[in-house]
């Protein structure tokens, strides 16, 4: 009797679902087992900091619908606890999955936390449960001081801030950096977005941080490093994420700040049978060392590459044209390319919005634009052409 063919997907996430879809599309007809720590089917996370906070949405409304009938064995509410690439097995809280054809690591990341008081009303945002708790705290704030503090002016922090203002709440946005989104984008873009926040009535406290919180059972205020204090009924801590790799201890994989993988998403040390996609994957970038990419479009691209790799198809890896976006105040900020890999930039404005073009040696390397989708589309075409030409000149993937 022939052995059962089976691939395990660890992470009922966007990356996990899209990789499973790709495997089926590419002809894999063995068993697909998806292990997910949350009780929910894969759902769309970007709305958690936006519409989900401002509307009475249910988690079911965020569920990602599969384009095909996938015939998946869903193991939801189950956590992976160990991986043994040599034995081709994954241990979970529900048992052991063994004799696997391959493993897809799509476990995502967890919100980074700070050592603040355990008072009610202090939150991080990563899961649907987190967003539901924040939504309840925003309702409490609306009945109380009407004020919320957000620590961390990255993309998530800025989106939560915009959601608070949409609800009519006072928002105090705190970050040690001099501009919003300082880690993700050059200063000129952060400066322009700071103007957007101020225009919407946000109290920006940049170059400072939260040092302590006040309150008995529930938070009532925050103390800042500049010596000031603010009365609030909720605090959202949005200071980045940590790759969900603790369960990989002893696996032989390099899993420091994400699973180190090659351009085909194959985990180093996995013998070609383990791939990593999404927030948990640390993959090569056009310039510099491997990095984790936490953007929706990259996850979708990686999923197809990873599925091909598991089936032995080493087609060219993930396209070297990053793209992501952020919705704030009913406007859309879009970023394409590598804005940080620049030696010059130019700003153009119009009645609709603005765009910042980033160049190196007089060649476009990135663009950030607010409400100018046409400029973004043109930049994506230019950068894709340049990427394809560069790959051709170097003889393709190696």
N, C-alpha and C positions, 0 to 999 in steps of 0.2 A: 504494500500500500504506500503510495507516494506521501512524503511528509507535507504537512500543511504549510502553505506559503503565507507569510504574515509580516506586515510592517507596523511598527508602533509609532504613533505620533504623540509626543509628550507636550501637551499644551492645546487646549480647546480654544484657540485664538484665531485671529485673522490669518496669521502665517500657517498655523496648523491646518485650518480648513482649506486654504488656497493650495497648500502642498498636496493635501489629500485629493482635491479636485484635479490637480495637474497629474498626479499618479494615475488616476482613473482615465483621464483624457489620453494619456500616453500609452494606455493599454494594460496597466497592472491589474490583474484580476484575482490576486490573492486577498487575504483578509486585511482590512485596515482597522486598527484599534486606536481610538483617540482617547487619551487620558487627560482629564481636566480637573484642576483643583476646585474651581468654582462650580456651583450647582447648575449654572446656566449653559445653554448651547452657545457657541461662538457668537459674540456680539460686537457691534461697532463701538470702539472706545472714544474716538474724537468728540462725539456729542456730549460726553460726560461732563466736560467743562463748559459747555455752551447750552444748547437747547434743553438738555436733560435737567439742568439747574433752574431754568426759567419757565418750563412748561410741566404740566402734570403727566409726564410720560411714564410708561412702564418699561421694564427691562425688555419685555417681549418685543416692543416696538423697535429695539435696537438690534434684534437678532439678524445675523447675516444669513441670507437665504442662499442656499446652494443652487447653482445653475443646473446641476445634473443630479440624478439619483445616484448616490455614492455608495450605498450599501456599507455603512460604517457601523462598527461596534463601539458605541459611545460609552465611556466609563467616566461619568461626571460625578463631581464630589469626591474624586479619588486623586491622591497625590503620589507622584513618583518619588521614590526614596533612594534609589541607587541605579547605576548603569554599569554593566560589565560588557564592554565592546568585544572582548575576546570570546566570552561565552554567548554573545549575541542575546543578552537578556536585560530586561528592565524590571526592577523590583518596585512594587507599588504598595499602598496601604490596603489594596484589595487582593494581593497575591503577586505572582511572578509571571511575566510575559517572556517566554523563552523561544529559542530556535528562530530568531527573527531574521528576515531578509535584510532589514534595515531599521534604523531609528531616526526619526525626525525630532530634533530638539527645537520646540517652539514655545518654550515655557515663559517667555516674556521677561518682565522685570517687576520689581516691587518699588513702591515709593520710598525714597530716602527719608529717614526720620531724624528728629533732633531730640535732645534730652530736655524736653520742656515738661512742665507739670502735667499730670494726668487728668486735668480738669475736663469736664464735659465742654463741648464746643470747640475743641482743638482737633483738626482733621488733616489727613493727607488725602490725595486723590489718585487712585489707580484703577479701582474696580467699581462695578455698579453699586455694590454695597457702600463703598466710600461716598459715591455721589448721592445716594439716597440719604445718608447721614448728614452730608453738607446741606442738602436741600432742606432738611428739617431744621438745621441750625440757622439757615438764612431766614426761615419763617419765624424763628425765635427772635432773631435780630430785628426783623420788621416790626415785631410787637414791643421791642425794647428800645435800645439806644439807636437802632437803625444803622449801626456801623459794623463793618467787617474789616479785619486786617488780613492781608495776603502777604506772606513772607516768600519771596522768590518771584522775580519779574522775568522769568523765562516764558516760553510759549504758554504753558498750562497756567501759570500764575496770571499772566496778562489776560487770558481768556476768562478765567474765573472772575477777575476784576471787572471785565466788561459785562459779564453776566450779573454781577452784583449791581452795577449801575443801571442795567436794564430793568432790574427789579425795584429800582428807586432807593437802593441802599447807599449809604456813604461807604466809600472804599478807600482804604489806606494801603497803598502798595509799597512794600519795603524790600530793599535789596542792597547788599553791600557794594554792588557795582555802580558806576556813575550813570549808566543808561540801562533801559530795559533790554532784555534778550542779548546781553553782552556775550554770553558763551556761544550763541548760535550765529550771531550776525555782527558785521562790522559796526563801529560806533555811529557812523552816519545814519544807518537804518534805525538803530536804537534811539538816536536823537529825534528822528522824524516820528517814530512811534510814541516817544515821550510826549511830544506835542499833541498827538491824537488823544492820549489819556488825559492830559491836562484840560484839553478842550471839552472833554466829557465830564469834567468835574472831579477827577481822581486826585486824591492827596498823595502825591509821589514823595516818598521818603528814600531817596537814593543815597548811596554812600553810607548806609547805616544798616543795622540789623536788630532783631528782637533779642534782648538779653534775658528777659524773664516775663512771666505772666502773672496777673493778679486774679483773685477770685477765691471763693470758698468751694462750692460744689461745681460751679460753672465759671468759665472765664468771664471776667468783667473788664479786663484791660491788659495792655501790653506796655512793657518798658523798653525803650529803644536805646541803642548805644550812643546816641547823640545827647542823652540826658533827658529827653522828653518822654512823655507817656500819652497813651491814647486810650480812651474808653471804647471798648468793642464788646460785642456779644458772641463773636466767633473769630477763629483764627484758622486760616488754611495755609498749611506749610507745603510749598511747592518748590522744593530745592533739589530736584533731579530724581534719578532712579538708580536702583542697584539690580544688576542682572540676576535672575533667579537661577543660580547655579549651585547653591549649597548642596543639593542632592547628588551632585557629580563628584563629590570628594571620593578619592580612591578609584576613580574611573580611568585615570591615566590621561584624560583630556586636559589641555590648558584652558582653565575656566576662570582665570583672574579677570574680573570686569568683563565677563562674557566669554562665550566659547570661541576660541581662536579657530578660524576656518580659512580655507583657501578661496580663490575666486569662484569656485564651483560650489561653495558653501559646505564643502566636506570638512568635518571637524578633524583637526590634526590629532593623530593618535587614535582615530576611530576606525582605521583599517579600510577606509572607503565605504563603510556601511553606516556611518553616522553623519548626518547633515544638521546644520543649524541655521535657522531663519529668524528674522525679526529682531526684536529688542535684545534678545539674548545672544545674538551672533556678533562676533567681532571679525569683520572681513576687510580685505585690502581696500585702500582708497587710491585714487589716481596719484596723489602726492602724499608722502608721509606714511606712517605705519597704519596697521589695522585699527579700525574704530567700530564701535557700535553705532548703528543707524536706527533711529527711533521714529521713522516716518512711514506713513501708510503706503506710499507708492513704492518705496524700496522693498518693503515686505512682500508686496505682490510680485515684484520682479524676482526677488530671491526665491520665492516659492517654486516658480517654474524651473529655475536653474537647479535648485536642490533636487526636485523630482527627477529631472533628467539625469543628474549625477548618480542618484541611487539606482537608476536603471541602466547605467553604463554609458550615457551620452554626455561627453564632455564638450558640449558646444560652448561658444564664448560666454564668459561670465556676465555678471550683472553690469548693465550699461553704466558708464562712468558719467552720468548726467543726473545728479541728485535733484529732487524736486519735492517741495513740501509747501504747505499753506497754513494760514491761521485766520479764523474768522473772529473779528472783534468789532463791536458797535455796528453790526450790519455791514461791515466792509471786509474785503478779503485781501490779506497780505499773502503774496505768492513769492517764493524764492526758488530759483533754478540755478544749477551750476554750483560753483565753489567761490562764493563772494570773498572768502578769507584769503584765497590764493591770488592776491591782487597787488598791483603797485600803483594803480590810479583808479579814480572813479569819477563819474559825472552824474548830475542830478537833473532830471527834467520834470516839470510839473504841468498839469493841465487842469481844466475844470473838474474832470472826473477823478483825478488822483495824481500819484507821482511814481516815478521809476528811478532807480539808481543802477547804473550800468558799471560793472567792475571789469577792468581789463588788466592784462599782464603782457608786456611787450607789444602793446597796441592791439591785442587780440582779446575778444570777449571771453571771460571765464565765468561770469555769473551775473545775475540780475535779481533785484528785489523790487517788487512793484505793488502798489496799493490801488486796487480797482482799475487796473489796466491789463486785462487778460490778453488783449491783442499783442501787447509788447512782450508778455511772458511767452505766448505761443511762438512768436518769431524768434525769441532768444533760445527756446528749446530746440527749434529746428536748426539754428546755427550751431549750437553746442553738440547736438547729435551728429551733425555732418562732420564737425571737427573731430569728434571722438571716433567715428567710423574711419575717417581718413588716417588718424593716428594708429589705430589698430591695424589697418591695412599696411601702412608703412613699416610696422614692426612684425609683419608676418602673421597677424592674428594672435590668439591666445596661445600661451606656451605653458 
